[in-house]
Amino acid sequence: MREASRGSGEGSPCLDAARAGMARLGNDGAWRYEHGFLALAAWRAAAAFGDEPLGSRALGYVSALVQPDGRISGYREDEYN
């Protein structure tokens, strides 16, 4: 397996997977933890490989649903344990 280094992400399976995952995410206005984890992984891959468009997409996805104070749009705390 090829070793990754910052800024050398072209052709990286990690970036390819992160890009593909983010491309498949829709935003129906509902928070889903698995989508949040995918966005976090994509954001970290983007930071590691210097892919600003991917990082912006991941951050934008989360920012659309998570308020600055940490509240999640459409999430009612009393519905979950």
Buried (B, 14 or more C-beta within 10 A) or exposed (E): EEEBEEEBBEEBEBBEBBBEBBEEBEEEEEBEEEBBEBBEBBBBBBBBBBBEEBBEBBBEBBEEBBEEEEEBEEEEEEEEE
